Amino acid sequence: MQTAGTSLKQRVIKYLVGQAHRPRGIVGWANGWMFAHRPSNRQRNIWAVSLLDVQPTDRVLEIGFGPGVAIAEFAGRATQGQVFGVDHSQAMVRRATRHNAAAVRARRVHLSCVSVERLPSFGDPLDAILAVNSLGFWPDPVARLRELRGLLRPGGRIALVSQPRCPGAARDTTVRAAQELQDLLTQAGFTQLRVETLELDPPVACVLANNP
Protein backbone atom coordinates (compact mmCIF):
# COMPACT_ATOMS: atom_id res chain seq x y z
CA MET A 1 0.00 0.00 0.00
CA GLN A 2 1.33 3.42 -0.98
CA THR A 3 1.61 5.88 1.91
CA ALA A 4 1.26 9.65 1.67
CA GLY A 5 4.99 10.00 2.39
CA THR A 6 5.92 7.58 -0.40
CA SER A 7 3.60 9.37 -2.82
CA LEU A 8 5.15 12.75 -1.97
CA LYS A 9 8.66 11.33 -2.42
CA GLN A 10 7.73 9.95 -5.84
CA ARG A 11 6.28 13.30 -6.89
CA VAL A 12 9.45 15.11 -5.77
CA ILE A 13 11.67 12.65 -7.67
CA LYS A 14 9.50 13.01 -10.78
CA TYR A 15 9.73 16.80 -10.52
CA LEU A 16 13.52 16.77 -10.13
CA VAL A 17 13.95 14.38 -13.06
CA GLY A 18 11.74 16.67 -15.14
CA GLN A 19 13.89 19.65 -14.14
CA ALA A 20 17.02 17.81 -15.23
CA HIS A 21 15.33 17.02 -18.53
CA ARG A 22 14.02 20.55 -19.15
CA PRO A 23 15.06 23.15 -16.53
CA ARG A 24 12.49 25.90 -15.99
CA GLY A 25 11.47 28.58 -13.51
CA ILE A 26 13.43 29.39 -10.37
CA VAL A 27 14.56 25.79 -9.92
CA GLY A 28 15.72 25.73 -13.53
CA TRP A 29 17.70 28.91 -12.97
CA ALA A 30 19.29 27.36 -9.86
CA ASN A 31 20.14 24.21 -11.82
CA GLY A 32 21.78 26.31 -14.51
CA TRP A 33 23.86 28.16 -11.94
CA MET A 34 24.94 24.88 -10.36
CA PHE A 35 25.83 23.28 -13.72
CA ALA A 36 27.81 26.35 -14.75
CA HIS A 37 29.85 26.53 -11.54
CA ARG A 38 30.31 22.91 -10.47
CA PRO A 39 34.01 22.17 -11.20
CA SER A 40 33.35 18.65 -12.47
CA ASN A 41 30.77 19.90 -14.98
CA ARG A 42 33.14 22.55 -16.30
CA GLN A 43 35.99 20.06 -16.50
CA ARG A 44 33.85 17.52 -18.34
CA ASN A 45 32.63 20.02 -20.95
CA ILE A 46 36.02 21.63 -21.60
CA TRP A 47 37.62 18.18 -21.91
CA ALA A 48 34.95 17.06 -24.41
CA VAL A 49 35.50 20.12 -26.60
CA SER A 50 39.28 19.55 -26.58
CA LEU A 51 38.79 16.03 -27.96
CA LEU A 52 37.03 17.39 -31.05
CA ASP A 53 40.16 19.30 -32.12
CA VAL A 54 38.17 22.35 -33.24
CA GLN A 55 39.93 24.56 -35.78
CA PRO A 56 39.55 28.37 -36.11
CA THR A 57 37.26 28.20 -39.18
CA ASP A 58 35.10 25.27 -38.00
CA ARG A 59 31.32 25.29 -37.87
CA VAL A 60 30.20 23.40 -34.76
CA LEU A 61 26.94 22.42 -33.06
CA GLU A 62 26.14 21.42 -29.49
CA ILE A 63 22.92 19.55 -28.69
CA GLY A 64 21.67 20.36 -25.17
CA PHE A 65 24.15 23.08 -24.24
CA GLY A 66 22.78 23.82 -20.73
CA PRO A 67 24.41 26.93 -19.22
CA GLY A 68 26.76 27.28 -22.22
CA VAL A 69 30.12 26.16 -20.82
CA ALA A 70 31.08 24.12 -23.90
CA ILE A 71 29.61 26.80 -26.19
CA ALA A 72 32.06 29.32 -24.71
CA GLU A 73 34.92 26.89 -25.20
CA PHE A 74 33.90 26.34 -28.82
CA ALA A 75 33.68 30.09 -29.39
CA GLY A 76 37.21 30.51 -28.06
CA ARG A 77 38.52 27.97 -30.55
CA ALA A 78 36.38 28.56 -33.67
CA THR A 79 37.34 32.23 -33.75
CA GLN A 80 36.65 32.59 -37.48
CA GLY A 81 33.88 30.00 -37.68
CA GLN A 82 30.33 29.65 -36.38
CA VAL A 83 29.05 28.03 -33.18
CA PHE A 84 25.47 26.75 -33.04
CA GLY A 85 23.59 25.40 -30.05
CA VAL A 86 20.13 23.97 -29.48
CA ASP A 87 18.46 23.30 -26.14
CA HIS A 88 14.79 22.76 -25.40
CA SER A 89 14.94 24.69 -22.11
CA GLN A 90 14.27 28.40 -22.43
CA ALA A 91 15.91 28.90 -19.03
CA MET A 92 19.15 27.39 -20.34
CA VAL A 93 18.99 29.44 -23.55
CA ARG A 94 18.74 32.64 -21.49
CA ARG A 95 21.61 31.64 -19.22
CA ALA A 96 23.87 30.48 -22.07
CA THR A 97 23.12 33.66 -24.01
CA ARG A 98 24.24 35.78 -21.05
CA HIS A 99 27.32 33.60 -20.57
CA ASN A 100 28.28 34.08 -24.24
CA ALA A 101 26.93 37.60 -24.71
CA ALA A 102 29.90 39.04 -26.61
CA ALA A 103 30.07 36.16 -29.10
CA VAL A 104 26.28 36.26 -29.56
CA ARG A 105 26.43 40.00 -30.29
CA ALA A 106 29.23 39.37 -32.78
CA ARG A 107 26.99 36.76 -34.45
CA ARG A 108 29.57 34.02 -34.00
CA VAL A 109 27.35 32.10 -31.55
CA HIS A 110 23.75 31.23 -32.42
CA LEU A 111 21.54 29.64 -29.73
CA SER A 112 18.04 28.28 -30.32
CA CYS A 113 15.32 26.92 -28.05
CA VAL A 114 14.32 23.81 -30.00
CA SER A 115 14.35 20.06 -29.47
CA VAL A 116 16.72 17.67 -31.20
CA GLU A 117 13.92 16.25 -33.37
CA ARG A 118 13.11 19.74 -34.77
CA LEU A 119 16.52 21.11 -35.67
CA PRO A 120 16.70 24.36 -37.64
CA SER A 121 18.81 24.82 -40.75
CA PHE A 122 22.47 25.53 -40.12
CA GLY A 123 23.33 26.44 -43.70
CA ASP A 124 26.62 24.91 -44.82
CA PRO A 125 27.74 21.49 -43.54
CA LEU A 126 29.07 21.27 -39.99
CA ASP A 127 32.56 20.21 -38.97
CA ALA A 128 31.79 18.91 -35.48
CA ILE A 129 28.85 18.04 -33.21
CA LEU A 130 28.83 17.57 -29.43
CA ALA A 131 26.22 16.17 -27.04
CA VAL A 132 26.98 15.88 -23.32
CA ASN A 133 24.65 13.76 -21.15
CA SER A 134 21.68 14.51 -23.40
CA LEU A 135 21.27 11.54 -25.75
CA GLY A 136 19.32 9.60 -23.12
CA PHE A 137 16.49 12.11 -23.50
CA TRP A 138 16.29 11.90 -27.31
CA PRO A 139 13.33 10.18 -28.97
CA ASP A 140 14.59 7.45 -31.35
CA PRO A 141 18.30 8.23 -30.89
CA VAL A 142 19.45 6.26 -33.96
CA ALA A 143 17.15 8.30 -36.21
CA ARG A 144 18.42 11.51 -34.57
CA LEU A 145 22.04 10.45 -35.07
CA ARG A 146 21.38 9.71 -38.74
CA GLU A 147 19.94 13.19 -39.12
CA LEU A 148 22.99 14.68 -37.43
CA ARG A 149 25.30 12.68 -39.68
CA GLY A 150 23.51 14.27 -42.63
CA LEU A 151 24.46 17.70 -41.27
CA LEU A 152 28.18 16.89 -41.11
CA ARG A 153 30.65 17.29 -43.94
CA PRO A 154 32.45 14.13 -45.06
CA GLY A 155 35.04 13.46 -42.37
CA GLY A 156 33.14 15.59 -39.86
CA ARG A 157 33.35 14.57 -36.19
CA ILE A 158 30.83 13.83 -33.49
CA ALA A 159 31.40 13.39 -29.74
CA LEU A 160 28.83 11.82 -27.42
CA VAL A 161 29.63 12.18 -23.72
CA SER A 162 28.15 10.22 -20.84
CA GLN A 163 28.76 10.53 -17.12
CA PRO A 164 26.18 8.21 -15.53
CA ARG A 165 24.17 9.86 -12.75
CA CYS A 166 22.12 6.89 -11.54
CA PRO A 167 22.50 5.84 -7.88
CA GLY A 168 25.59 3.68 -7.38
CA ALA A 169 27.12 4.62 -10.73
CA ALA A 170 30.74 3.45 -11.01
CA ARG A 171 33.35 2.58 -13.63
CA ASP A 172 31.37 -0.44 -14.87
CA THR A 173 28.34 1.81 -15.40
CA THR A 174 30.43 4.16 -17.53
CA VAL A 175 31.84 1.25 -19.56
CA ARG A 176 28.31 0.02 -20.32
CA ALA A 177 27.18 3.53 -21.26
CA ALA A 178 30.13 3.90 -23.64
CA GLN A 179 29.29 0.60 -25.33
CA GLU A 180 25.67 1.69 -25.79
CA LEU A 181 26.82 4.93 -27.42
CA GLN A 182 29.17 3.02 -29.73
CA ASP A 183 26.34 0.71 -30.78
CA LEU A 184 24.04 3.65 -31.56
CA LEU A 185 26.70 5.47 -33.58
CA THR A 186 27.47 2.33 -35.57
CA GLN A 187 23.79 1.80 -36.35
CA ALA A 188 23.59 5.42 -37.52
CA GLY A 189 26.44 4.90 -40.01
CA PHE A 190 29.35 6.56 -38.21
CA THR A 191 32.84 5.07 -38.49
CA GLN A 192 36.31 5.27 -36.88
CA LEU A 193 34.90 5.08 -33.35
CA ARG A 194 37.12 5.56 -30.33
CA VAL A 195 36.50 5.98 -26.61
CA GLU A 196 38.24 8.42 -24.27
CA THR A 197 37.77 8.43 -20.48
CA LEU A 198 38.00 11.28 -17.96
CA GLU A 199 38.75 10.10 -14.44
CA LEU A 200 36.00 11.76 -12.41
CA ASP A 201 33.60 10.08 -9.98
CA PRO A 202 32.04 8.27 -11.74
CA PRO A 203 34.30 8.31 -14.82
CA VAL A 204 33.18 10.16 -17.95
CA ALA A 205 33.17 8.41 -21.33
CA CYS A 206 33.43 10.29 -24.61
CA VAL A 207 32.74 8.29 -27.76
CA LEU A 208 34.08 9.98 -30.88
CA ALA A 209 33.25 9.02 -34.45
CA ASN A 210 33.50 10.31 -38.01
CA ASN A 211 31.06 10.81 -40.83
CA PRO A 212 32.50 8.66 -43.65
C-alpha positions as CSV (number, residue, x, y, z in Angstrom):
1,M,0.0,0.0,0.0
2,Q,1.3,3.4,-1.0
3,T,1.6,5.9,1.9
4,A,1.3,9.6,1.7
5,G,5.0,10.0,2.4
6,T,5.9,7.6,-0.4
7,S,3.6,9.4,-2.8
8,L,5.2,12.7,-2.0
9,K,8.7,11.3,-2.4
10,Q,7.7,10.0,-5.8
11,R,6.3,13.3,-6.9
12,V,9.4,15.1,-5.8
13,I,11.7,12.7,-7.7
14,K,9.5,13.0,-10.8
15,Y,9.7,16.8,-10.5
16,L,13.5,16.8,-10.1
17,V,13.9,14.4,-13.1
18,G,11.7,16.7,-15.1
19,Q,13.9,19.6,-14.1
20,A,17.0,17.8,-15.2
21,H,15.3,17.0,-18.5
22,R,14.0,20.5,-19.1
23,P,15.1,23.2,-16.5
24,R,12.5,25.9,-16.0
25,G,11.5,28.6,-13.5
26,I,13.4,29.4,-10.4
27,V,14.6,25.8,-9.9
28,G,15.7,25.7,-13.5
29,W,17.7,28.9,-13.0
30,A,19.3,27.4,-9.9
31,N,20.1,24.2,-11.8
32,G,21.8,26.3,-14.5
33,W,23.9,28.2,-11.9
34,M,24.9,24.9,-10.4
35,F,25.8,23.3,-13.7
36,A,27.8,26.4,-14.7
37,H,29.8,26.5,-11.5
38,R,30.3,22.9,-10.5
39,P,34.0,22.2,-11.2
40,S,33.4,18.7,-12.5
41,N,30.8,19.9,-15.0
42,R,33.1,22.6,-16.3
43,Q,36.0,20.1,-16.5
44,R,33.8,17.5,-18.3
45,N,32.6,20.0,-20.9
46,I,36.0,21.6,-21.6
47,W,37.6,18.2,-21.9
48,A,35.0,17.1,-24.4
49,V,35.5,20.1,-26.6
50,S,39.3,19.6,-26.6
51,L,38.8,16.0,-28.0
52,L,37.0,17.4,-31.1
53,D,40.2,19.3,-32.1
54,V,38.2,22.3,-33.2
55,Q,39.9,24.6,-35.8
56,P,39.5,28.4,-36.1
57,T,37.3,28.2,-39.2
58,D,35.1,25.3,-38.0
59,R,31.3,25.3,-37.9
60,V,30.2,23.4,-34.8
61,L,26.9,22.4,-33.1
62,E,26.1,21.4,-29.5
63,I,22.9,19.6,-28.7
64,G,21.7,20.4,-25.2
65,F,24.2,23.1,-24.2
66,G,22.8,23.8,-20.7
67,P,24.4,26.9,-19.2
68,G,26.8,27.3,-22.2
69,V,30.1,26.2,-20.8
70,A,31.1,24.1,-23.9
71,I,29.6,26.8,-26.2
72,A,32.1,29.3,-24.7
73,E,34.9,26.9,-25.2
74,F,33.9,26.3,-28.8
75,A,33.7,30.1,-29.4
76,G,37.2,30.5,-28.1
77,R,38.5,28.0,-30.6
78,A,36.4,28.6,-33.7
79,T,37.3,32.2,-33.8
80,Q,36.7,32.6,-37.5
81,G,33.9,30.0,-37.7
82,Q,30.3,29.6,-36.4
83,V,29.1,28.0,-33.2
84,F,25.5,26.7,-33.0
85,G,23.6,25.4,-30.0
86,V,20.1,24.0,-29.5
87,D,18.5,23.3,-26.1
88,H,14.8,22.8,-25.4
89,S,14.9,24.7,-22.1
90,Q,14.3,28.4,-22.4
91,A,15.9,28.9,-19.0
92,M,19.1,27.4,-20.3
93,V,19.0,29.4,-23.6
94,R,18.7,32.6,-21.5
95,R,21.6,31.6,-19.2
96,A,23.9,30.5,-22.1
97,T,23.1,33.7,-24.0
98,R,24.2,35.8,-21.0
99,H,27.3,33.6,-20.6
100,N,28.3,34.1,-24.2
101,A,26.9,37.6,-24.7
102,A,29.9,39.0,-26.6
103,A,30.1,36.2,-29.1
104,V,26.3,36.3,-29.6
105,R,26.4,40.0,-30.3
106,A,29.2,39.4,-32.8
107,R,27.0,36.8,-34.4
108,R,29.6,34.0,-34.0
109,V,27.3,32.1,-31.5
110,H,23.7,31.2,-32.4
111,L,21.5,29.6,-29.7
112,S,18.0,28.3,-30.3
113,C,15.3,26.9,-28.0
114,V,14.3,23.8,-30.0
115,S,14.3,20.1,-29.5
116,V,16.7,17.7,-31.2
117,E,13.9,16.3,-33.4
118,R,13.1,19.7,-34.8
119,L,16.5,21.1,-35.7
120,P,16.7,24.4,-37.6
121,S,18.8,24.8,-40.8
122,F,22.5,25.5,-40.1
123,G,23.3,26.4,-43.7
124,D,26.6,24.9,-44.8
125,P,27.7,21.5,-43.5
126,L,29.1,21.3,-40.0
127,D,32.6,20.2,-39.0
128,A,31.8,18.9,-35.5
129,I,28.9,18.0,-33.2
130,L,28.8,17.6,-29.4
131,A,26.2,16.2,-27.0
132,V,27.0,15.9,-23.3
133,N,24.7,13.8,-21.2
134,S,21.7,14.5,-23.4
135,L,21.3,11.5,-25.7
136,G,19.3,9.6,-23.1
137,F,16.5,12.1,-23.5
138,W,16.3,11.9,-27.3
139,P,13.3,10.2,-29.0
140,D,14.6,7.5,-31.4
141,P,18.3,8.2,-30.9
142,V,19.5,6.3,-34.0
143,A,17.2,8.3,-36.2
144,R,18.4,11.5,-34.6
145,L,22.0,10.5,-35.1
146,R,21.4,9.7,-38.7
147,E,19.9,13.2,-39.1
148,L,23.0,14.7,-37.4
149,R,25.3,12.7,-39.7
150,G,23.5,14.3,-42.6
151,L,24.5,17.7,-41.3
152,L,28.2,16.9,-41.1
153,R,30.6,17.3,-43.9
154,P,32.5,14.1,-45.1
155,G,35.0,13.5,-42.4
156,G,33.1,15.6,-39.9
157,R,33.4,14.6,-36.2
158,I,30.8,13.8,-33.5
159,A,31.4,13.4,-29.7
160,L,28.8,11.8,-27.4
161,V,29.6,12.2,-23.7
162,S,28.2,10.2,-20.8
163,Q,28.8,10.5,-17.1
164,P,26.2,8.2,-15.5
165,R,24.2,9.9,-12.8
166,C,22.1,6.9,-11.5
167,P,22.5,5.8,-7.9
168,G,25.6,3.7,-7.4
169,A,27.1,4.6,-10.7
170,A,30.7,3.5,-11.0
171,R,33.4,2.6,-13.6
172,D,31.4,-0.4,-14.9
173,T,28.3,1.8,-15.4
174,T,30.4,4.2,-17.5
175,V,31.8,1.2,-19.6
176,R,28.3,0.0,-20.3
177,A,27.2,3.5,-21.3
178,A,30.1,3.9,-23.6
179,Q,29.3,0.6,-25.3
180,E,25.7,1.7,-25.8
181,L,26.8,4.9,-27.4
182,Q,29.2,3.0,-29.7
183,D,26.3,0.7,-30.8
184,L,24.0,3.6,-31.6
185,L,26.7,5.5,-33.6
186,T,27.5,2.3,-35.6
187,Q,23.8,1.8,-36.3
188,A,23.6,5.4,-37.5
189,G,26.4,4.9,-40.0
190,F,29.3,6.6,-38.2
191,T,32.8,5.1,-38.5
192,Q,36.3,5.3,-36.9
193,L,34.9,5.1,-33.3
194,R,37.1,5.6,-30.3
195,V,36.5,6.0,-26.6
196,E,38.2,8.4,-24.3
197,T,37.8,8.4,-20.5
198,L,38.0,11.3,-18.0
199,E,38.7,10.1,-14.4
200,L,36.0,11.8,-12.4
201,D,33.6,10.1,-10.0
202,P,32.0,8.3,-11.7
203,P,34.3,8.3,-14.8
204,V,33.2,10.2,-17.9
205,A,33.2,8.4,-21.3
206,C,33.4,10.3,-24.6
207,V,32.7,8.3,-27.8
208,L,34.1,10.0,-30.9
209,A,33.2,9.0,-34.4
210,N,33.5,10.3,-38.0
211,N,31.1,10.8,-40.8
212,P,32.5,8.7,-43.6
